[in-house]
């Protein structure tokens, strides 16, 4: 057993690209079918006004300008020379193809080694996938599609008003993999409607679909959301920090050890949230999780039975 108890993203990046690589957020003027009335109004129950883009510049700036400004700042601060533009806010494939193509091409420059695109499982077209496959081949850079799944429990998906099914995720993964692109799956590990069985099943399904990366975070309560109203009305009770840590460890132990963990605990700005991570710094929670795994000899894949034995 190595010192690292799970497959750490920064280690993967250095091995893949030969040095430190930094993600830089990019904001484009897109929405989401779960916000504009196509599938729903207002988004998921926890979704705030920024749609996950809490560290982005204005979408009125061009993609090239945003990348130039962020690289000027991040490159100088962290002595970075290689970057990954991350199309972060809302559903970044939910747009017409001409704009999508223009935005993706604007993000390509000599110091960019990968493009990462966050979206929903039900918002990816074959035309977009063919184009991204061409970018990967012609430009010789990686392309990662980040899919918001959050839970594999179909009833919980309905409660949080995701507007898509588990089958949508599985089919999207198959199509993305067929195009030869990398995949990252987002999960919320402490949804109060999920049980521990759902956490285990989530790890098994993500392993079976061969996601390359995983991002996990706790359930935030942001201002002006349906979840905030539910919390005020005592219609929902959040799990504890210890519950989250235990679930995260449970998830990791059933996850294929080859899957890279991009994030085990996230964060959102104080000004946008009512409750985030039990008012505890994300790095303190990560330290607690790491210490518990070491003490109990937990590690990623400890209970993973192999792809051939999965239900």
C-alpha positions as CSV (number, residue, x, y, z in Angstrom):
1,X,0.0,0.0,0.0
2,X,1.4,3.4,-1.0
3,X,1.3,6.4,1.2
4,X,-1.6,7.7,-0.8
5,X,-4.9,6.1,0.1
6,X,-6.6,7.0,-3.1
7,X,-5.7,7.8,-6.7
8,X,-4.8,11.6,-6.5
9,X,-5.5,13.8,-9.5
10,X,-2.4,16.0,-9.1
11,X,-0.2,12.9,-9.3
12,X,-2.0,11.8,-12.4
13,X,-1.6,15.2,-14.1
14,X,2.2,15.2,-13.4
15,X,2.6,11.7,-14.7
16,X,0.4,12.5,-17.8
17,X,1.9,15.8,-18.8
18,X,5.3,15.8,-17.2
19,X,4.8,18.7,-14.8
20,X,2.2,20.6,-12.8
21,X,-0.9,21.5,-14.7
22,X,-3.6,24.0,-13.6
23,X,-7.3,24.2,-14.5
24,X,-8.6,27.6,-15.4
25,X,-12.3,28.3,-15.3
26,X,-14.1,29.6,-18.5
27,X,-17.6,31.0,-18.5
28,X,-19.7,31.0,-21.7
29,X,-23.3,32.3,-22.1
30,X,-25.2,29.0,-21.8
31,X,-28.1,27.9,-19.7
32,X,-29.5,24.5,-18.9
33,X,-32.7,22.6,-20.0
34,X,-33.6,22.3,-16.4
35,X,-33.7,26.1,-16.0
36,X,-35.1,27.4,-19.3
37,X,-38.3,25.5,-19.3
38,X,-37.3,22.6,-21.6
39,X,-37.2,20.2,-18.7
40,X,-37.8,22.4,-15.8
41,X,-37.6,25.9,-14.3
42,X,-35.0,27.2,-11.9
43,X,-32.7,24.1,-12.1
44,X,-32.0,21.5,-9.5
45,X,-33.2,22.2,-6.0
46,X,-29.7,23.1,-4.8
47,X,-28.5,25.0,-7.9
48,X,-27.6,28.7,-7.2
49,X,-27.6,31.6,-9.6
50,X,-24.1,30.9,-10.9
51,X,-24.7,27.3,-11.7
52,X,-21.4,26.1,-10.3
53,X,-19.4,28.9,-11.8
54,X,-18.3,30.5,-8.6
55,X,-14.8,31.4,-9.7
56,X,-15.4,32.4,-13.3
57,X,-15.0,35.7,-15.1
58,X,-17.9,37.3,-16.9
59,X,-19.3,35.4,-19.8
60,X,-19.3,38.7,-21.7
61,X,-15.6,38.4,-22.1
62,X,-14.4,36.2,-25.0
63,X,-13.1,32.7,-24.3
64,X,-9.7,33.9,-25.4
65,X,-9.7,36.9,-23.1
66,X,-10.8,34.8,-20.1
67,X,-8.0,32.3,-20.7
68,X,-5.4,35.0,-21.2
69,X,-6.4,36.8,-18.0
70,X,-6.5,33.6,-15.9
71,X,-3.3,32.3,-17.2
72,X,-1.5,35.6,-16.6
73,X,-2.7,35.4,-12.9
74,X,-2.4,31.7,-12.2
75,X,0.8,31.2,-14.3
76,X,2.6,33.9,-12.3
77,X,1.3,32.9,-8.9
78,X,1.9,29.2,-9.2
79,X,4.8,29.2,-11.8
80,X,2.6,27.1,-14.1
81,X,3.3,26.5,-17.8
82,X,0.5,24.1,-18.8
83,X,-3.2,24.6,-18.4
84,X,-6.6,23.0,-18.8
85,X,-9.5,25.4,-19.8
86,X,-12.5,24.3,-17.8
87,X,-15.9,25.2,-19.2
88,X,-17.6,25.2,-15.8
89,X,-20.9,27.0,-15.4
90,X,-24.2,25.4,-16.3
91,X,-24.5,22.9,-19.2
92,X,-21.6,23.8,-21.6
93,X,-22.9,21.6,-24.5
94,X,-26.4,23.1,-24.3
95,X,-25.9,25.5,-27.3
96,X,-26.0,25.6,-31.0
97,X,-23.1,23.9,-32.7
98,X,-21.6,27.0,-34.4
99,X,-21.1,28.7,-31.0
100,X,-19.9,25.5,-29.4
101,X,-17.3,25.0,-32.2
102,X,-16.1,28.6,-31.9
103,X,-15.7,28.5,-28.1
104,X,-13.8,25.2,-28.2
105,X,-11.4,26.4,-30.9
106,X,-10.8,29.7,-29.0
107,X,-9.5,27.7,-26.0
108,X,-6.7,26.0,-27.9
109,X,-3.3,27.4,-27.6
110,X,0.3,26.0,-27.2
111,X,0.2,25.9,-23.4
112,X,-3.2,24.1,-23.3
113,X,-2.8,20.3,-22.8
114,X,-6.5,19.5,-22.3
115,X,-10.0,20.9,-22.5
116,X,-12.6,20.0,-19.9
117,X,-16.3,20.6,-20.5
118,X,-18.9,20.3,-17.8
119,X,-22.5,19.3,-18.8
120,X,-25.5,17.1,-18.3
121,X,-25.8,13.5,-19.5
122,X,-28.8,14.5,-21.6
123,X,-27.2,17.4,-23.4
124,X,-24.5,16.0,-25.7
125,X,-25.0,15.6,-29.4
126,X,-23.2,13.3,-31.8
127,X,-22.1,16.3,-33.8
128,X,-20.4,17.7,-30.8
129,X,-18.7,14.4,-30.0
130,X,-17.4,14.0,-33.5
131,X,-16.0,17.5,-33.4
132,X,-14.3,17.0,-30.0
133,X,-12.9,13.7,-31.3
134,X,-11.4,15.6,-34.2
135,X,-9.9,18.2,-31.8
136,X,-8.3,15.4,-29.8
137,X,-6.7,13.9,-32.9
138,X,-5.7,17.0,-34.9
139,X,-4.6,19.1,-32.0
140,X,-3.1,16.2,-30.0
141,X,-4.7,17.3,-26.7
142,X,-7.0,15.5,-24.3
143,X,-10.7,16.3,-24.0
144,X,-12.6,15.5,-20.9
145,X,-16.4,15.6,-20.6
146,X,-17.6,16.1,-17.0
147,X,-21.1,14.8,-16.3
148,X,-23.2,15.8,-13.4
149,X,-24.9,12.6,-12.1
150,X,-24.9,13.3,-8.3
151,X,-26.7,10.0,-7.4
152,X,-27.6,6.7,-8.9
153,X,-30.9,6.5,-6.9
154,X,-33.7,7.2,-9.4
155,X,-36.1,8.5,-6.7
156,X,-33.4,10.9,-5.4
157,X,-32.8,12.1,-8.9
158,X,-36.5,13.0,-9.0
159,X,-36.6,14.7,-5.6
160,X,-33.6,16.9,-6.4
161,X,-35.2,17.6,-9.8
162,X,-32.3,16.6,-11.9
163,X,-34.5,16.1,-15.0
164,X,-32.5,13.1,-16.2
165,X,-32.3,9.4,-15.4
166,X,-29.5,7.0,-14.6
167,X,-30.0,5.5,-18.0
168,X,-29.3,8.9,-19.6
169,X,-25.9,8.9,-17.8
170,X,-25.0,5.4,-18.8
171,X,-25.9,6.0,-22.4
172,X,-23.9,9.3,-22.5
173,X,-20.9,7.5,-21.0
174,X,-21.0,4.9,-23.7
175,X,-21.2,7.5,-26.4
176,X,-18.3,9.6,-25.0
177,X,-16.1,6.5,-24.5
178,X,-16.9,5.5,-28.1
179,X,-15.5,8.9,-29.2
180,X,-12.3,8.2,-27.3
181,X,-12.7,11.1,-24.9
182,X,-12.0,11.2,-21.1
183,X,-14.9,11.3,-18.6
184,X,-15.4,12.7,-15.2
185,X,-18.5,12.0,-13.0
186,X,-19.8,14.4,-10.3
187,X,-21.3,12.9,-7.2
188,X,-22.9,14.3,-4.1
189,X,-22.2,11.8,-1.4
190,X,-24.5,13.0,1.5
191,X,-27.9,13.4,-0.2
192,X,-30.2,12.7,2.7
193,X,-32.6,10.6,0.6
194,X,-29.7,8.2,-0.3
195,X,-28.7,5.2,1.8
196,X,-25.3,3.6,2.1
197,X,-26.5,1.0,-0.4
198,X,-26.8,3.8,-3.0
199,X,-23.2,5.0,-2.3
200,X,-21.9,1.5,-2.9
201,X,-24.0,1.1,-6.0
202,X,-22.8,4.5,-7.2
203,X,-19.2,3.3,-6.9
204,X,-20.0,0.1,-8.7
205,X,-21.8,1.8,-11.6
206,X,-19.1,4.4,-12.1
207,X,-16.5,1.6,-12.1
208,X,-18.5,-0.4,-14.6
209,X,-19.0,2.6,-16.9
210,X,-15.2,3.2,-16.7
211,X,-15.3,6.9,-15.7
212,X,-11.7,8.2,-15.8
213,X,-12.2,10.7,-13.0
214,X,-14.6,11.4,-10.1
215,X,-15.5,14.7,-8.4
216,X,-17.3,14.5,-5.0
217,X,-18.8,17.1,-2.8
218,X,-21.2,17.6,0.0
219,X,-24.7,19.0,-0.2
220,X,-24.4,22.8,-0.1
221,X,-27.3,25.1,0.8
222,X,-27.1,28.2,-1.4
223,X,-29.1,31.3,-1.1
224,X,-32.3,31.7,-3.2
225,X,-32.7,28.0,-3.9
226,X,-35.5,25.5,-3.4
227,X,-33.3,23.6,-1.0
228,X,-32.8,26.7,1.1
229,X,-36.6,27.0,1.4
230,X,-36.9,23.3,2.3
231,X,-34.2,23.8,5.0
232,X,-36.0,26.8,6.4
233,X,-39.3,24.9,6.5
234,X,-37.5,21.9,8.2
235,X,-38.4,19.6,5.2
236,X,-34.8,18.4,4.9
237,X,-32.2,17.5,7.4
238,X,-28.5,17.5,6.4
239,X,-26.2,14.7,7.3
240,X,-23.3,15.3,9.6
241,X,-19.6,15.9,8.7
242,X,-18.8,12.4,10.1
243,X,-21.6,10.9,7.9
244,X,-20.0,12.5,4.9
245,X,-16.5,11.3,5.7
246,X,-17.8,7.7,6.3
247,X,-19.8,7.8,3.0
248,X,-16.8,9.1,1.1
249,X,-14.6,6.3,2.5
250,X,-17.3,3.7,1.7
251,X,-17.5,5.1,-1.9
252,X,-13.7,4.9,-2.3
253,X,-13.4,1.4,-1.0
254,X,-15.9,0.1,-3.6
255,X,-14.5,2.2,-6.5
256,X,-12.1,0.8,-9.1
257,X,-8.6,1.8,-7.9
258,X,-7.7,2.9,-11.4
259,X,-10.2,5.8,-11.3
260,X,-8.6,9.1,-10.5
261,X,-10.1,11.3,-7.7
262,X,-10.2,14.9,-8.9
263,X,-11.9,16.0,-5.7
264,X,-13.2,14.5,-2.5
265,X,-14.7,17.6,-0.9
266,X,-15.6,20.8,-2.7
267,X,-16.4,24.4,-1.6
268,X,-18.6,27.3,-2.6
269,X,-18.0,31.0,-1.7
270,X,-19.4,32.2,1.7
271,X,-21.3,35.0,0.2
272,X,-23.3,32.6,-1.9
273,X,-24.1,29.9,0.7
274,X,-26.0,29.5,3.9
275,X,-24.3,26.2,4.8
276,X,-21.2,24.7,3.1
277,X,-19.2,21.8,4.6
278,X,-20.6,22.3,8.1
279,X,-18.8,25.7,8.2
280,X,-15.5,23.9,8.2
281,X,-12.6,24.5,5.8
282,X,-12.6,21.9,3.0
283,X,-8.9,21.1,3.6
284,X,-9.7,20.3,7.3
285,X,-12.3,17.8,6.2
286,X,-9.9,16.3,3.7
287,X,-7.3,16.0,6.5
288,X,-9.8,14.3,8.8
289,X,-10.8,11.9,6.0
290,X,-7.2,11.1,5.2
291,X,-6.4,10.5,8.9
292,X,-9.4,8.2,9.3
293,X,-8.5,6.2,6.3
294,X,-4.9,5.7,7.6
295,X,-6.1,4.8,11.0
296,X,-8.6,2.2,9.8
297,X,-6.4,1.0,6.9
298,X,-9.0,2.1,4.3
299,X,-8.0,2.6,0.7
300,X,-9.5,3.0,-2.7
301,X,-10.6,-0.3,-4.2
302,X,-10.2,-2.3,-1.0
303,X,-13.7,-3.8,-1.6
304,X,-13.7,-3.5,-5.3
305,X,-14.4,-7.0,-6.7
306,X,-13.4,-6.4,-10.3
307,X,-15.5,-5.5,-13.4
308,X,-16.3,-9.2,-14.2
309,X,-18.0,-9.7,-10.8
310,X,-20.1,-6.6,-10.7
311,X,-23.9,-6.7,-10.6
